Structure formats: structure tokens, C-alpha cells
Amino acid sequence: GMPILEAMACGVPAMATNWSACTTFLNQANGYPLPYHLVAADSQNRYPRGAPWAEPDAMAFVEQLRWVAAHPEARAAKGRQAAIDALAWTWDHAVEIVLKNIRSYGF
């Protein structure tokens, strides 16, 4: 998810599948989370066969792109919020979250 967070830090609202790690920092206020369909991974990607894979909804993606292109003021507002939200994601903050998750497993 680093490219998403890097875009946000530059004031660019990201558009990404609303699944996995990026949902920690990407939301409707600062970007464009895309709906998805869960499918089983096949041998064509880097995940083990059968692992959950979030396939973005292609039509929703096209509709979202059209909306974003037609609404530059809203896009700019999301970009400003994205830059503000990205400031919270320092390396120290990321380490705190990782440690919290590790501790939740009893380590």
C-alpha cells in the first residue's frame, strides 16, 4: 500500500480496491475505495492458488474515473484531506500498529 500512501502524501486522492492493508488509511473522505468481488487466486499471480483475491469491480472503476474527471473541485478536496491524513502515517506510527497486532497474538 505504500504507493497509495505516497500519492496521498502528495495530495493525490488514490483509487484502490477497498480490501486489505490500504483500508487502514484509504477511505471515502480522502480517496476512492473501489468495490470488489472476492475470488480464489489462480496460478497467474503471486499468491497461493485458492487464497482470497479481491478482484476490483471493473464497471465501478470506470464509473468512478468518469465521476472524478467530471468533479475537479471534489477531487481537490479529497486530495487535501488525503495529504492531511497521510501525515499521521509516520514510520513510528506504523511500527506501533505492527507491535499492537503482534501482541494481540500473545507474543
N, C-alpha and C positions, 0 to 999 in steps of 0.2 A: 503493500500500500504506500510505499514511500513516494512514488511519482504523484499519487493523488494528493498527499500531504504537501509535497513540494509545490504543486500547482496552486493549492490553496494559499500557501505562504506568499505566493506571488500575486495573490488577488484574483486568481482564475478559478471560478467555481467548477469543480470537477463533475463529470458524469461517469458513474461506475455502477456495476452490479451491486445491489443492496444485499450483500452477502459477505460473511467472513469478517476479516480484520478491519476493513475500511469502515464498517458500520460503527466503529468506535469513535470516529471523528467526522465522518461524512453524514450529513442529514439534510432534510428539506430546507432548512434555514440557510445553509452555506453551500449547497450544491444540488446535484440532481441524481439521487439514488434511483437506479433502474430496477423495475420488477424482473423477476427471473422464474425459471422453472427448474426444479431440481431433477437432475438426470444422473445416471450412473456413468462414471468416467469410462472411456474406452482406451484402447492401447495407443491412441493418437496423441495423448497429452502426457504430461509428466507425473500424473497421479496414478496410483494403483487402479487397475481395472476394477470397476464396481464402486469406487469411492464416490461420495456425493460430489456433484459438479453443478454449479449454478450457471445455467445457460441463460444469458440475458434475453429478454423478450424483444425480438428484433423490431416489431411494429411499434412498441412503446419507445424504443430508442429513436426511430425515425420521427415519431410524433414529438418527442422531447427536443430533438435537434431543431425541428421546424419552429417549435414554440420559442426556444432560446434565441434563434435567429430573428424572430419577429418582435422580441421584447428586450431590447438592449438595456433599458433602464433597470428592469428586474434582474437581468444578468449581472449588471454592475453592482447592484445592491447585494446580491448573493456573493459576489467576489469580495466586496468589502467585509462582509461577515466572515467569509472563508479566511481572509487574512487575519482577522482578529482571533478566530478560533484556533488557527494554526499556531499562534504564539504560545498557547498553553502546552504544545507538544514538544517540550524540550527532551533531551536525552534522559535527564534526571526523572522527568515525569514518566517516560516510557519504562525506565528501569523499575520505578515504584509499582507500576501496573504488573510487570512481569513477576516481580517478587511477591506481590499480593496473590497472583494466580498460583505460583509455586507453593506458597504457604497454604493455600486453600486445599491442596492435595496432601497436606501433612508433612511437608519437607521442611 
